Amino acid sequence: MKRILVLSLAFALTLSLLAGCSALKPQERPQGRQQGAGAQPPAAAKTYSDGTYTAASDADDHGYALATVTIKDDKITAVQLKEVTEKAVDKDFNTYPYAPSKEANAEMAERFVEKNSVDVDDYTKATHSSQKYKQAVRRALEKAKVTPAVMTAYFDGTFMGRSKAGEHGYAIALVTIKGDKVTDVKLNEVTEKNEFKDYTKYPYKKSVEAHDQLPAKFVESNGRPVDAFTGATQSTEAFNEAVASAMEQAKVK
């Protein structure tokens, strides 16, 4: 009889405990066991930081492209493209005679946004411009990356810079960089008549010597300003400014 009573009390106590657990509100239950249908998965890590980023393509004898890319929530929301001529001035598509080049400028920007990618087709009959645009956009996207793929301070490539214009014109520099080292520098000047200076015929000897000797000095200084060339102080200042502008174009961040 006593054994039956003990078993009955134990059974009643077990039922009471089970009922109490089932009556717990969801927030009172141990957190490790909650599996609500509305639980949100962790947010995916972002590839790009929101913002607007500008980058240049490589420069050559025809100039270079510049891309300004706006990113929001890992989406390319806007792209502005332009080309800069071999004389380091913006190309005016309102007067530019080659129609496909003008069309590519508008169409390529739309393609980058629509596809949310740099991997778009070149514009027919404007392949060279298209490839420059793609390189510039790719570099702008690299600048935007949360985790960068390029670990150097400068992009590898050839970059154009120019000095401010004075009464006698301005200077242009083409600076080639590899692994954060300046490997080549080409210098030129555009006269007040908007013509490249012809050093083979230029009468002022010191200016010609500066043009010939300063590139090696810029390579040696790794793109930093060099001392004024005796007898060609103004030219040296202009070249220093142009090289600094090219180095700025090459920066990853």
DRENTISE-434252 format. One record per atom (N, C-alpha, C): atom name; x, y, z. Coordinates in steps of 0.2 Angstrom, whole numbers, padded with zeros to 4 digits. Atoms other than C-alpha are relative to their C-alpha. Layout:
<atoms>
> a  east  north  up
> CA  X  Y  Z
...
</atoms>
This chain:
<atoms>
> a  east  north  up
> N  0004  -0006  0000
> CA  0000  0000  0000
> C  0004  0006  0000
> N  -0005  -0006  -0001
> CA  0014  0012  0005
> C  0004  0001  -0007
> N  -0003  0000  0006
> CA  0023  0008  -0011
> C  -0004  0003  -0006
> N  0004  -0003  0005
> CA  0008  0012  -0022
> C  -0001  0007  0001
> N  0001  -0007  -0001
> CA  0006  0029  -0013
> C  0006  0004  -0002
> N  -0006  -0003  0002
> CA  0024  0033  -0016
> C  0001  0001  -0008
> N  0000  0000  0008
> CA  0023  0029  -0035
> C  -0005  0005  -0002
> N  0005  -0005  0002
> CA  0007  0039  -0036
> C  0002  0007  0001
> N  -0002  -0006  -0002
> CA  0015  0054  -0028
> C  0006  0002  -0006
> N  -0005  -0001  0005
> CA  0030  0053  -0040
> C  -0003  0001  -0007
> N  0003  -0001  0006
> CA  0019  0052  -0055
> C  -0003  0007  -0001
> N  0003  -0007  0000
> CA  0009  0067  -0050
> C  0005  0006  0000
> N  -0005  -0005  0000
> CA  0025  0077  -0047
> C  0003  0001  -0007
> N  -0002  0000  0007
> CA  0031  0072  -0065
> C  -0004  0004  -0004
> N  0005  -0003  0004
> CA  0015  0078  -0073
> C  0000  0008  0002
> N  0000  -0007  -0002
> CA  0016  0095  -0063
> C  0006  0003  -0003
> N  -0006  -0003  0003
> CA  0034  0098  -0069
> C  -0001  0001  -0008
> N  0001  0000  0008
> CA  0029  0094  -0088
> C  -0004  0006  -0001
> N  0005  -0006  0002
> CA  0014  0106  -0087
> C  0004  0007  0001
> N  -0003  -0007  -0001
> CA  0025  0120  -0080
> C  0005  0002  -0005
> N  -0004  -0001  0006
> CA  0038  0118  -0094
> C  -0004  0002  -0006
> N  0004  -0002  0006
> CA  0025  0119  -0107
> C  -0003  0006  0000
> N  0004  -0006  -0001
> CA  0017  0134  -0100
> C  0005  0006  0000
> N  -0004  -0005  0001
> CA  0033  0144  -0101
> C  -0001  0004  -0006
> N  0001  -0004  0006
> CA  0032  0159  -0113
> C  0007  -0001  -0004
> N  -0006  0001  0004
> CA  0044  0159  -0128
> C  0006  0003  0003
> N  -0006  -0003  -0003
> CA  0055  0172  -0120
> C  0003  -0002  0006
> N  -0003  0003  -0006
> CA  0057  0162  -0104
> C  0003  -0006  -0001
> N  -0003  0006  0001
> CA  0063  0147  -0112
> C  0008  0001  -0002
> N  -0007  -0001  0001
> CA  0082  0144  -0114
> C  0001  0002  -0007
> N  -0001  -0003  0007
> CA  0089  0154  -0129
> C  0003  -0005  -0005
> N  -0004  0005  0005
> CA  0099  0140  -0136
> C  -0005  -0005  -0003
> N  0004  0005  0003
> CA  0083  0130  -0139
> C  -0006  0004  -0004
> N  0005  -0004  0004
> CA  0072  0144  -0148
> C  0001  -0001  -0007
> N  -0001  0000  0007
> CA  0069  0141  -0166
> C  -0007  0003  -0003
> N  0006  -0004  0003
> CA  0056  0154  -0171
> C  0000  0000  -0008
> N  0000  0000  0007
> CA  0050  0154  -0189
> C  0002  0007  -0003
> N  -0002  -0007  0003
> CA  0054  0173  -0190
> C  0007  0001  0002
> N  -0007  -0001  -0001
> CA  0072  0171  -0185
> C  0004  0002  -0006
> N  -0003  -0002  0006
> CA  0083  0181  -0197
> C  0007  -0003  0000
> N  -0007  0002  0001
> CA  0099  0174  -0204
> C  0005  0006  0000
> N  -0005  -0006  -0001
> CA  0115  0184  -0201
> C  0001  0003  -0007
> N  -0001  -0004  0006
> CA  0118  0198  -0214
> C  0006  -0002  -0004
> N  -0006  0002  0004
> CA  0130  0194  -0228
> C  0005  0006  0000
> N  -0005  -0005  0000
> CA  0146  0203  -0228
> C  0000  0004  -0006
> N  0000  -0004  0006
> CA  0147  0218  -0240
> C  0007  0000  -0003
> N  -0006  0000  0004
> CA  0159  0218  -0254
> C  0003  0007  -0001
> N  -0002  -0007  0001
> CA  0160  0237  -0256
> C  -0003  0004  0005
> N  0002  -0005  -0005
> CA  0159  0252  -0245
> C  -0005  0005  -0004
> N  0004  -0005  0004
> CA  0145  0264  -0250
> C  0004  0006  -0001
> N  -0004  -0006  0001
> CA  0151  0280  -0258
> C  0001  0001  -0008
> N  -0001  -0002  0007
> CA  0157  0288  -0274
> C  0008  -0001  -0001
> N  -0007  0001  0001
> CA  0174  0283  -0281
> C  0002  0001  -0007
> N  -0002  -0002  0007
> CA  0184  0289  -0296
> C  0007  -0003  -0001
> N  -0007  0003  0002
> CA  0199  0281  -0305
> C  0001  0001  -0008
> N  -0002  -0001  0007
> CA  0208  0282  -0321
> C  0003  -0006  -0003
> N  -0003  0005  0004
> CA  0213  0270  -0335
> C  0007  0001  -0001
> N  -0007  -0001  0002
> CA  0231  0268  -0341
> C  -0001  0006  -0006
> N  0000  -0005  0005
> CA  0236  0283  -0352
> C  0005  -0002  -0005
> N  -0005  0001  0006
> CA  0244  0282  -0369
> C  0000  0006  -0004
> N  -0001  -0006  0004
> CA  0247  0293  -0384
> C  -0007  0003  -0002
> N  0007  -0003  0002
> CA  0228  0296  -0386
> C  -0003  0002  0006
> N  0003  -0002  -0006
> CA  0225  0300  -0368
> C  -0002  -0006  0005
> N  0002  0005  -0004
> CA  0215  0290  -0355
> C  -0007  0001  0002
> N  0007  0000  -0003
> CA  0198  0287  -0347
> C  -0001  0001  0007
> N  0001  -0002  -0007
> CA  0191  0293  -0331
> C  -0007  -0003  0002
> N  0007  0002  -0002
> CA  0176  0284  -0322
> C  -0001  0002  0008
> N  0003  -0002  -0006
> CA  0166  0290  -0307
> C  -0006  -0005  0002
> N  0005  0005  -0001
> CA  0156  0276  -0299
> C  -0003  0001  0007
> N  0004  0000  -0006
> CA  0143  0277  -0286
> C  -0003  -0007  0002
> N  0002  0006  -0002
> CA  0139  0262  -0275
> C  -0004  0001  0006
> N  0004  0001  -0006
> CA  0125  0258  -0263
> C  -0002  -0007  0001
> N  0002  0007  -0002
> CA  0122  0242  -0254
> C  0002  -0005  -0005
> N  -0003  0004  0005
> CA  0134  0233  -0266
> C  -0003  0000  -0007
> N  0002  -0001  0007
> CA  0125  0240  -0281
> C  0003  0006  -0003
> N  -0002  -0006  0003
> CA  0132  0251  -0294
> C  -0006  0004  -0002
> N  0006  -0004  0001
> CA  0119  0265  -0294
> C  0001  0006  -0006
> N  -0002  -0006  0005
> CA  0128  0278  -0306
> C  0007  -0001  -0002
> N  -0007  0000  0003
> CA  0143  0279  -0318
> C  0000  0006  -0004
> N  -0002  -0005  0005
> CA  0150  0294  -0326
> C  0007  -0001  -0003
> N  -0006  0002  0003
> CA  0163  0292  -0339
> C  0002  0006  -0004
> N  -0002  -0005  0004
> CA  0174  0304  -0348
> C  0007  -0002  -0003
> N  -0007  0001  0003
> CA  0190  0304  -0359
> C  0004  0006  0000
> N  -0005  -0006  0000
> CA  0205  0315  -0358
> C  0005  -0001  -0005
> N  -0004  0001  0006
> CA  0215  0318  -0373
> C  0007  0000  0001
> N  -0007  0001  -0001
> CA  0233  0316  -0376
> C  0003  0007  0002
> N  -0002  -0006  -0002
> CA  0235  0335  -0372
> C  -0003  0001  0007
> N  0003  -0001  -0007
> CA  0227  0332  -0355
> C  -0006  0004  0001
> N  0006  -0004  -0001
> CA  0211  0341  -0358
> C  -0006  -0005  -0001
> N  0006  0005  0001
> CA  0193  0333  -0357
> C  -0002  0000  -0007
> N  0002  0001  0006
> CA  0187  0327  -0373
> C  -0008  0003  -0001
> N  0007  -0003  0001
> CA  0171  0337  -0379
> C  -0004  -0004  -0005
> N  0004  0004  0005
> CA  0159  0325  -0386
> C  -0005  0003  -0004
> N  0004  -0004  0004
> CA  0148  0339  -0392
> C  0003  0002  -0007
> N  -0004  -0002  0006
> CA  0161  0343  -0405
> C  0004  -0006  -0003
> N  -0004  0006  0003
> CA  0170  0326  -0407
> C  -0003  -0003  -0006
> N  0003  0002  0007
> CA  0168  0321  -0425
> C  -0001  -0008  0000
> N  0001  0007  0001
> CA  0168  0302  -0422
> C  -0006  -0003  0004
> N  0007  0001  -0003
> CA  0150  0297  -0418
> C  0001  -0006  0005
> N  -0001  0006  -0005
> CA  0154  0279  -0410
> C  0003  0002  0006
> N  -0003  -0002  -0007
> CA  0165  0287  -0397
> C  -0005  0003  0004
> N  0005  -0004  -0004
> CA  0151  0299  -0391
> C  -0005  -0005  0002
> N  0005  0005  -0001
> CA  0139  0284  -0392
> C  0002  -0004  0006
> N  -0003  0005  -0005
> CA  0150  0273  -0382
> C  0001  0003  0007
> N  0000  -0003  -0007
> CA  0152  0286  -0368
> C  -0006  0000  0004
> N  0006  0000  -0004
> CA  0134  0286  -0364
> C  -0002  -0008  0001
> N  0003  0007  0000
> CA  0130  0267  -0368
> C  0004  -0004  0005
> N  -0004  0004  -0005
> CA  0145  0260  -0358
> C  -0002  0002  0007
> N  0002  -0002  -0007
> CA  0139  0270  -0342
> C  -0006  -0004  0002
> N  0006  0004  -0001
> CA  0122  0262  -0344
> C  0001  -0007  0001
> N  -0002  0007  -0001
> CA  0129  0245  -0346
> C  0003  -0002  0007
> N  -0003  0002  -0007
> CA  0139  0245  -0330
> C  -0005  0000  0005
> N  0005  0000  -0005
> CA  0124  0250  -0320
> C  -0005  -0006  -0001
> N  0005  0005  0001
> CA  0112  0238  -0328
> C  0002  -0007  0002
> N  -0003  0007  -0002
> CA  0124  0223  -0326
> C  0003  0000  0007
> N  -0003  0000  -0007
> CA  0130  0229  -0309
> C  0007  -0003  0000
> N  -0006  0003  0001
> CA  0147  0224  -0316
> C  0004  0003  -0005
> N  -0005  -0003  0005
> CA  0163  0229  -0326
> C  0000  -0005  -0006
> N  -0001  0005  0006
> CA  0161  0213  -0337
> C  -0006  0001  -0004
> N  0005  -0002  0005
> CA  0151  0221  -0351
> C  0003  -0001  -0007
> N  -0003  0000  0007
> CA  0153  0220  -0370
> C  0003  0007  -0002
> N  -0002  -0006  0003
> CA  0163  0233  -0379
> C  -0005  0003  -0004
> N  0004  -0004  0005
> CA  0154  0246  -0389
> C  0003  -0001  -0007
> N  -0002  0001  0006
> CA  0155  0242  -0407
> C  0003  0006  -0003
> N  -0003  -0006  0004
> CA  0167  0253  -0417
> C  0003  0005  0005
> N  -0004  -0004  -0005
> CA  0174  0260  -0400
> C  0003  -0004  0005
> N  -0003  0005  -0005
> CA  0183  0246  -0393
> C  0006  0003  0004
> N  -0005  -0003  -0003
> CA  0198  0256  -0388
> C  -0003  0004  0006
> N  0003  -0004  -0005
> CA  0187  0268  -0378
> C  -0003  -0005  0005
> N  0003  0004  -0004
> CA  0177  0254  -0371
> C  0005  -0004  0005
> N  -0005  0003  -0004
> CA  0192  0245  -0364
> C  0003  0004  0005
> N  -0003  -0005  -0005
> CA  0199  0261  -0356
> C  -0006  0001  0005
> N  0006  -0001  -0005
> CA  0181  0263  -0348
> C  0000  -0005  0005
> N  0001  0006  -0004
> CA  0181  0246  -0341
> C  0006  0000  0005
> N  -0006  0000  -0004
> CA  0199  0247  -0334
> C  -0001  0006  0006
> N  0001  -0005  -0005
> CA  0194  0264  -0325
> C  -0005  -0002  0005
> N  0005  0003  -0005
> CA  0178  0256  -0318
> C  0003  -0005  0005
> N  -0003  0005  -0004
> CA  0187  0241  -0312
> C  0005  0003  0006
> N  -0005  -0003  -0005
> CA  0200  0252  -0303
> C  -0005  0004  0005
> N  0004  -0003  -0005
> CA  0186  0262  -0295
> C  -0004  -0005  0004
> N  0002  0006  -0004
> CA  0178  0246  -0289
> C  0005  -0002  0005
> N  -0005  0002  -0004
> CA  0194  0241  -0282
> C  0001  0005  0006
> N  0000  -0005  -0005
> CA  0195  0257  -0272
> C  -0006  0000  0005
> N  0006  0000  -0004
> CA  0178  0254  -0265
> C  -0001  -0007  0004
> N  0001  0007  -0003
> CA  0181  0236  -0259
> C  0002  0001  0008
> N  -0001  0000  -0008
> CA  0180  0233  -0240
> C  0006  -0004  0001
> N  -0006  0003  -0001
> CA  0193  0220  -0242
> C  0004  0000  -0007
> N  -0003  -0002  0006
> CA  0205  0226  -0255
> C  0004  -0007  -0003
> N  -0004  0005  0003
> CA  0213  0214  -0268
> C  0007  0002  -0002
> N  -0007  -0003  0002
> CA  0227  0226  -0273
> C  0003  0003  0006
> N  -0003  -0002  -0007
> CA  0239  0228  -0258
> C  0005  0005  -0001
> N  -0005  -0005  0001
> CA  0251  0241  -0266
> C  -0004  0007  0001
> N  0003  -0007  -0001
> CA  0249  0260  -0263
> C  -0002  0003  -0007
> N  0002  -0003  0006
> CA  0248  0263  -0282
> C  -0002  -0006  -0005
> N  0001  0005  0006
> CA  0240  0253  -0297
> C  0006  0000  -0004
> N  -0005  0001  0005
> CA  0252  0246  -0309
> C  -0003  0003  -0007
> N  0002  -0003  0007
> CA  0251  0255  -0326
> C  0004  0007  -0001
> N  -0003  -0006  0003
> CA  0255  0271  -0335
> C  -0006  0006  0001
> N  0005  -0005  -0002
> CA  0246  0287  -0328
> C  0002  0007  -0003
> N  -0002  -0007  0002
> CA  0245  0305  -0335
> C  -0002  0005  0005
> N  0002  -0006  -0005
> CA  0246  0321  -0325
> C  0002  0006  -0004
> N  -0001  -0006  0003
> CA  0247  0339  -0330
> C  0001  0005  0005
> N  -0001  -0006  -0004
> CA  0253  0355  -0322
> C  -0006  0005  -0001
> N  0004  -0006  0002
> CA  0242  0371  -0321
> C  0003  0004  -0006
> N  -0003  -0004  0006
> CA  0243  0382  -0336
> C  0002  0007  0002
> N  -0002  -0006  0000
> CA  0253  0397  -0337
> C  0000  0004  -0006
> N  0000  -0004  0006
> CA  0256  0411  -0349
> C  0004  -0004  -0006
> N  -0004  0004  0005
> CA  0268  0399  -0359
> C  -0002  -0007  -0001
> N  0003  0007  0001
> CA  0257  0383  -0358
> C  0001  -0004  0007
> N  0000  0005  -0006
> CA  0258  0368  -0346
> C  0004  -0006  -0002
> N  -0004  0006  0000
> CA  0268  0352  -0343
> C  -0005  -0006  0000
> N  0003  0007  0000
> CA  0262  0334  -0346
> C  0005  -0005  0002
> N  -0004  0006  -0002
> CA  0269  0318  -0338
> C  -0003  -0006  -0001
> N  0002  0007  0001
> CA  0267  0300  -0342
> C  0004  -0004  0005
> N  -0004  0003  -0005
> CA  0272  0290  -0327
> C  -0002  -0007  0001
> N  0001  0007  0000
> CA  0274  0271  -0327
> C  0002  -0003  0007
> N  -0001  0002  -0006
> CA  0273  0262  -0311
> C  -0001  -0008  0000
> N  0000  0008  -0001
> CA  0276  0243  -0306
> C  0002  -0001  0007
> N  -0001  0002  -0006
> CA  0275  0237  -0289
> C  0002  0005  0005
> N  -0001  -0006  -0004
> CA  0275  0254  -0281
> C  0007  0004  -0002
> N  -0006  -0004  0002
> CA  0291  0259  -0291
> C  -0001  0003  -0007
> N  0000  -0004  0006
> CA  0292  0272  -0304
> C  0005  -0003  -0005
> N  -0005  0003  0004
> CA  0300  0263  -0319
> C  0001  0004  -0006
> N  -0001  -0004  0006
> CA  0298  0276  -0333
> C  -0004  0007  0001
> N  0004  -0006  0000
> CA  0293  0294  -0335
> C  0002  0004  -0007
> N  -0001  -0004  0006
> CA  0290  0304  -0351
> C  -0003  0007  0001
> N  0002  -0007  -0001
> CA  0288  0323  -0351
> C  -0001  0003  -0006
> N  0002  -0004  0006
> CA  0281  0335  -0363
> C  -0003  0007  0002
> N  0003  -0006  -0001
> CA  0275  0353  -0364
> C  -0005  0002  -0005
> N  0005  -0003  0004
> CA  0260  0361  -0372
> C  0001  0007  0000
> N  -0001  -0007  0000
> CA  0263  0378  -0378
> C  -0006  0004  0000
> N  0006  -0005  0000
> CA  0252  0394  -0377
> C  -0004  -0001  -0006
> N  0003  0000  0006
> CA  0247  0390  -0395
> C  -0004  -0007  0000
> N  0003  0006  -0001
> CA  0240  0373  -0389
> C  0004  -0006  -0005
> N  -0004  0005  0004
> CA  0254  0363  -0398
> C  0005  -0003  0004
> N  -0006  0003  -0004
> CA  0267  0351  -0391
> C  0006  0003  -0002
> N  -0007  -0004  0001
> CA  0284  0359  -0389
> C  0004  -0005  -0004
> N  -0005  0004  0004
> CA  0296  0352  -0402
> C  0007  0002  0002
> N  -0006  -0001  -0003
> CA  0312  0350  -0393
> C  0006  0000  -0005
> N  -0005  0001  0005
> CA  0322  0346  -0408
> C  0001  0007  -0004
> N  -0001  -0007  0003
> CA  0319  0364  -0414
> C  0000  0006  0005
> N  0001  -0005  -0006
> CA  0317  0373  -0397
> C  0007  0003  0001
> N  -0007  -0004  0000
> CA  0331  0387  -0396
> C  0003  0000  0007
> N  -0003  0000  -0007
> CA  0333  0387  -0377
> C  0003  -0006  0002
> N  -0004  0007  -0001
> CA  0346  0374  -0374
> C  -0001  -0003  0007
> N  0001  0003  -0006
> CA  0343  0373  -0355
> C  -0007  -0003  0001
> N  0006  0003  0000
> CA  0325  0369  -0357
> C  0000  -0007  -0003
> N  -0001  0007  0003
> CA  0330  0355  -0369
> C  0003  -0005  0004
> N  -0004  0005  -0004
> CA  0342  0348  -0357
> C  -0004  -0002  0006
> N  0005  0002  -0005
> CA  0329  0348  -0343
> C  -0004  -0005  -0002
> N  0005  0005  0003
> CA  0317  0339  -0354
> C  0003  -0007  -0001
> N  -0003  0006  0001
> CA  0330  0326  -0358
> C  0003  -0004  0006
> N  -0003  0003  -0005
> CA  0338  0323  -0341
> C  -0005  -0001  0006
> N  0005  0001  -0006
> CA  0323  0325  -0328
> C  -0003  -0006  0000
> N  0004  0007  -0001
> CA  0314  0309  -0332
> C  0004  -0005  0004
> N  -0004  0005  -0004
> CA  0329  0299  -0325
> C  0000  0002  0007
> N  0000  -0003  -0007
> CA  0329  0310  -0310
> C  -0007  -0002  0004
> N  0007  0001  -0003
> CA  0310  0307  -0307
> C  0000  -0008  0001
> N  0000  0007  -0001
> CA  0313  0288  -0309
> C  0004  -0001  0007
> N  -0004  0001  -0006
> CA  0327  0289  -0296
> C  -0003  0002  0006
> N  0004  -0002  -0006
> CA  0316  0299  -0284
> C  -0006  -0004  0001
> N  0006  0004  0000
> CA  0302  0287  -0287
> C  -0006  0004  0000
> N  0006  -0005  0001
> CA  0290  0301  -0292
> C  0000  0006  0004
> N  0000  -0006  -0004
> CA  0294  0313  -0279
> C  0003  0006  -0003
> N  -0003  -0006  0003
> CA  0299  0331  -0283
> C  0007  0000  0000
> N  -0007  0000  0001
> CA  0316  0334  -0290
> C  0003  0007  0001
> N  -0003  -0007  0000
> CA  0328  0349  -0288
> C  -0001  0004  -0006
> N  0001  -0004  0006
> CA  0326  0363  -0300
> C  0007  -0001  -0004
> N  -0006  0001  0005
> CA  0337  0361  -0316
> C  0002  0007  -0001
> N  -0003  -0006  0001
> CA  0349  0375  -0317
> C  -0002  0003  -0007
> N  0001  -0003  0006
> CA  0343  0387  -0330
> C  -0007  -0001  -0003
> N  0006  0002  0002
> CA  0326  0379  -0332
> C  -0005  -0001  0006
> N  0004  0001  -0006
> CA  0317  0382  -0315
> C  -0007  0000  -0001
> N  0007  0000  0001
> CA  0300  0386  -0322
> C  -0002  -0007  -0003
> N  0002  0006  0003
> CA  0300  0370  -0333
> C  0000  -0006  0006
> N  -0001  0005  -0005
> CA  0306  0360  -0318
> C  -0006  0000  0005
> N  0006  0000  -0004
> CA  0292  0366  -0307
> C  -0006  -0003  -0003
> N  0006  0003  0003
> CA  0279  0362  -0320
> C  0000  -0007  -0001
> N  -0001  0007  0001
> CA  0286  0345  -0323
> C  -0001  -0004  0007
> N  0001  0002  -0006
> CA  0286  0342  -0304
> C  -0008  -0001  0002
> N  0007  0000  -0001
> CA  0268  0347  -0303
> C  -0004  -0006  -0005
> N  0003  0005  0004
> CA  0263  0336  -0318
> C  0002  -0008  0002
> N  -0001  0007  -0002
> CA  0272  0320  -0311
> C  -0004  -0001  0007
> N  0004  0001  -0006
> CA  0264  0323  -0294
> C  -0008  -0001  -0002
> N  0007  0001  0002
> CA  0247  0324  -0303
> C  -0001  -0007  -0003
> N  0000  0007  0003
> CA  0251  0307  -0312
> C  0000  -0005  0006
> N  -0001  0005  -0006
> CA  0256  0299  -0295
> C  -0007  0000  0004
> N  0006  0000  -0003
> CA  0239  0305  -0288
> C  -0005  -0004  -0003
> N  0005  0004  0004
> CA  0229  0297  -0302
> C  0002  -0007  0001
> N  -0001  0007  0000
> CA  0238  0281  -0299
> C  -0001  -0003  0007
> N  0001  0003  -0007
> CA  0234  0279  -0280
> C  -0006  -0004  0000
> N  0006  0005  -0001
> CA  0223  0264  -0275
> C  -0005  0003  0005
> N  0005  -0003  -0005
> CA  0216  0274  -0260
> C  0002  0007  0001
</atoms>
